Amino acid sequence: MGAFKNTYWVVFDAPVWAGIKSDVYVTSDNAEAVRKVMQALAPLPFRIFDAGKLQNNRTIERMTLLERELAIKAGNHPRVSFHLWGTDK
């Protein structure tokens, strides 16, 4: 099970920035575990997504490293988070 692998600590204090909710990706090889975790996280002010198999944590962690580097260059690190466009969640 994996969740919050892409979420920097400062985002927990303000998961909505400029009107945009931060995304959290939940991974697991157990569909029932994903369902339960997503249900438990639903009241939080994040957008919660089923990110597939547990092995996807490797990709999410690498995306987070790239995200960090880009945020440093942009001058807004550590305020870093994902937001998948094109979904109304």
Summary of the structure (lengths in Angstrom):
residues: 89
radius of gyration: 13.0
end to end distance: 21.9
largest distance: 39.9
contacts: 230
relative contact order: 0.25
helix: 39%
strand: 16%
